[in-house]
Amino acid sequence: MRIRISDGYEISRVIKGGWHLAGDHGVIDPEQAVHDMAAFVQAGITTFDCADIYTGVEALIGRFLTLYPRLAKEVQIHTKFIPDLRMLAEVDSTYVERSIDRSLMRLGLERLDLVQFHWWDYEVPGYVEAAAELSRLRDKGKIANIGVTNFDVPRLTEILDAGVPVVSMQAQYSLLDQRPRNGMIDLCRSRDIAVICYGTVAGGFLSERWVGRRETGDLTNRSLIKYKLIIDDFGGWDLYQQLLATLSRIAVKHRCDIATVASRAVLNWDHVAAIIVGATNAVHLGANRKIADLQLDAADVQAIEAVLRQRRGPCGDVYSLERDRNGRHGRIMKYDLHQKENFAT
């Protein structure tokens, strides 16, 4: 199951995420992680998502590309250019190129398939200029395609109007969080930009593990805390449990799991090109493969929509809640995630 997102460039519609390999979700066995990457490619999930701020992940993928040269020819690597908040004022052409060169070195590549750009604070000028520098590096041959992640409608419009050839927009989009429908989907449709979704299973909240459980504040990692806030905005724990019960019935009907149903539902939405599945290892690879095969019928879609019509939020543009560093969502974010590689020019 593949889709073209720019001239001559296709990706798998299910993408293997790399954030979990940065170690926030437990100890990572590097050798096993590399072997697992091979298993994903052999299963048809050939597109990998990573970032310059995911500690060690670009290098880990680079090792996979070296150890599996035959499989490497089938793989598309999506990374991100994300300057730390404290460094935004220092971002210039030299900074951007050094960052891209660093990703190239870690991955062992001569050209990056897709670089997705994020800017933490719109009050700090320079995001249009930084995007234009990525376009220059595209012309120079270091980047094949340019994407953005977590931009809102007005700022993405600015970048597009500056002539930057953006081909993709990565945003949080799920049964619990439909903020991209507040203008972003329309913009991307009108400018032929592919929408790539993360958070489709809400950090694991859309799974059998949480069916029938009482509401809890005892959450083990920042990802769960983040998505619990989304559940609160969605309509609270009771409505979330109603959604889980509905997804569970559909999963039983189709002999799959809740995460597969939740993922397929998003993949079916208008103008969604691909979804990212978080994968520390290959344990759930079988379920990830079923996303492509699952066919939700009209009764399934109607049952899900009946619950979603009761939702209260979250409201606003893409990532607007997370950008408020004094708000509930923004206070738990980490804005300076590079280890040692930051540099001023």
N, C-alpha and C positions, 0 to 999 in steps of 0.2 A: 504494500500500500504506500504509494509515493505521490508526490505532488511537485510541480514545477513552480518555483517562487521567483525566478528571474530567467532571462534568456540563457538557455543551456545549463541551468542549474536546478537539480531535483534533490529533494530530501525525503526521508521516510516520514510518514505522518505521525508515527510514534517516535519520539526522540529520547535517547538515554540521557538523563540529567547527571551532572557531575558534582553538584553541591554537596551531596551526602558523602562524597569521597574526601572532602576536606577535613574530616575528623570530628565534626561537631556532634555526630550521632554515634560515636563509639570508635574504638581502635580499628584502623584499616590495615589489612594485610596487603601490601603493595603487589606482591606476586599474584595473589588470588584475584585482586582487582583487575589486573591486566588480563588474566585468563578469562575472567567474566566478560570483559569487553569483547573478546573474541566470540564468546557464546552469543552475545547480543547481535553482533554482526551476522553470524551464521543463521540467526533466527529472523533476519530481515530488518532489524532495527539498526540501521547503518549510520544514523546521524547522532553525534554526541554534542552535548551542550556543556560548556565550561566557562571560566572567567579568569581574568588575571588576578582577581581577589580571592579565588578559591585556592587556599593554600595547598600547593603541591600537585594540584589536579592537572594542570597543563603538562607538567613534566611526566606525570603518570601516563597520560594519553600519548605523549611523545614516546615513552618506552614501549607502549603497545604497538605504535606504528613501526617501531624498529624491529620488534620481535615477531611481528606478523605482517611482513611486507605484502604478501598476497592479499590478505584481508584489508590492508591499509588502502589498497586501490579502490575499495568499495565504500570507504568511509568519508563522511562530510563532518568537518570540525567547526563548530560554532563557539567562538569565545567572546569575551566582552572587554571593552575598554572602560574602566571605572576609576577615575581619579578619586583619591580620598577627599572627603569634605575639606579637610584642613589644607589641601594642596590646590584647590580649584583656582585660586588667584594666580598660581604659578604655571598654569597650563598654557603652553604656547606651542609653536610648530615643532620645536626640538623635543619638548616633553612628549607630545603625541607620538612622534616617530620613535623615540626611545622605548616608549611603552609597547608599541607594535613590534619593534625589533626584539624586545624581551619575550613576547609571546611566541614569535617565530622561533627564537632560540630554544625555548622550553619545549615546544612541540616538535622541533626538528624539521620545520617546513620552510619552503621558500615563499609561499603565499598562503594567506589565511582565507579559508572559504567564506566565512562571514564574521564580521566584527560588529558586535552589538554595543551601542554607546549609551551610557547612563551618566546623568549629571545630578548631584545631590541637591543643590540649592540654586534655584532660578534667580535669587537676589544677587548672586555672584555672576557677573557677566562673563561671557566667553563660550557658552555652549554652542552657539551657531558657528563661531570661528573654529572650535575644536572639531565639530562635525565636518566643516569644510576641509580641515587638515586630513581627516580620514579619506575624504574624496580625493585629495591630492595624492595620498598614498595608494589609493586605488588606481589612479592614473599611472603611478610609478610602478605598479605591478606587485605591491606587497599585500594587497587586499583584493579579493575578487568581488565581494558584495558587502554592502553596509546596511546594518540594521540599527534599531534603537530599542531600548528597554525602559519601561516605566516612565516614558514621557507622557505629558498630557496633550490634549488637542491643540491649544494655542501654540505651545512651544514646538511640537512636531510640525505644525504648519509653518512656523518661522523657518525651520531647518529645510523643509521642502521648498519653500519660496526662495531660499538662498541658492537653490539648484543642487542640493545634495541628493544623490540618487539612492534614497532609502528603499530597500526592498522588503523589509520585515519589521514588525513591531512585536516585541515580547512583553506580555502583560499577564498579571494574575487574573484568571477568568475561570470560573467554576460554577457549579450549581449554587454555591453559597455566596459567590461574589460576581456580580454581573456589571460592574462599573464600566467595562469597555463599551457597553451598549449606550452609555451616556455621551455619545458623539464620536468615540474613537473608531468603532466599527464602520460608521458612515464615512469618516475621513479615509480610512484604509481602503474601503471599497472604491471610493472615488479616485484614489491615487494609485490603485493597483499595488497595494502593500499587503503582504501576507501577515496574518495574525498568528503568532505562536504563543501558546498558553502554558503557564506554569500554575502550580497550586490546584490542579484539577481534583486532587483527592484531599486537599486541605491538610497536608502534613500527616495524613493517616487518619484524620477524623472521619473521613468517608470510607469506613471499613467495618467489618463485622465486630471488631474489637470493642466498638463503642455502642453497639445496639443494646438498648435497655438500661444503660448505665446511668447512675445519678450524676448530676452536675458536680464537677470537681474543680478546685483551684490548685490542686497538687499536680502540676504538670512538670515533666522531666526535662524539657529542653525549650529553647527560645522559639523554635518552629511551632510547637504546640501552643505556646502562649500566644503567638502571633495569630494563629488560626482560630483560637478560642475567642479572640476579640472579634474576628469576622463572624463567628457564630452568634455572638451577642448582637452584633449589628444586623445580622440576617433576620433575627426575630426571636432569638433566645433558645434555650436548651430544649424546650418542649417542641417548638417547630422543627428544630434540627432533628430531634428524635422521630418526629413524624416523617421527615424526609428519609431518614435511615430505614425506617420500617417499610416505606414504599420501595426504596432501592433494594432492600432485602428480598421482598416478594418477587421483584423483577429478576433478581439474580438467581433465586431458586428456580424460577420458571425457565431461565436460559442456561442453567447449570454452570454458572460462573460466580464471581464474587462481586461485592458491592463496588469496589474500586474500579472494576472493569466496566460496570454499568455507568458509573459516574463519569468515567473517562470517555466512553463511547458517546454519551449524551452530549458532552461538550464538543467532541470531534464532529458531531452532526450539525452543530449550530452554523448559522450563516456566516460565511467568510472566515471560518477557522481553518487554517492550513495544517496545523500540527499541534500536538500536545507533548509536554515533557513529563516523563515518568521518573520520579526520584528512585534511584537504585543504588544501595550500598553494595549489593551483590546480586547474584543471578537467581536467588531463591524464588522471586516472584516473576521470573522470566516467562514461565508458562502462562500466567495470568496476563502479563503484558502483551503476549502474542495474541491472546483471545480478543483484545480490543479491536483488532482489524477484522475479525470474523463475526463479531456480535452484530446482529441486526435487530434493533429495537423496533417493535411494531407500533402502530398508532395508539393502541391501548396503553403501552408503556409510556409513550411520550405524554399522553393526556394525564396519566397518573402523576408523573413528575411535575408537569406544569400546574396541576391542581394545588400542589404544595407550594410551588414557587410563587404562585399568585398571592400567597399570604405573607410574603417576605416584606420586611420594612426597609432593608438596605443590604449592604452598605451603600451610601450615597456619594455623589461627587464624581470627579474625573478619575482617570487611572492614577493610582498611587498618591492621590491628594491627601488622604488620611495619614499615610506614612511620612509624608514630607513635613508635617507639623511636628517639629521636634519636641514641643511641649504637650502634645496630645497623647492620648492613650496608646495609639499605634506607633507614633514616632519615638516615644520614650524608650521603647525596647529595641529599637534599631541600632545597628553598629555602622558607623559612617566612615571609619578609618580602618580598613581591613587589610591593607598591604602590610607585609611583614617588614622587610628591610629595603624594598626596592624603590621606595619613593625618592624622587630627586627633584630639586629645583634647577632651573636653567641658568 
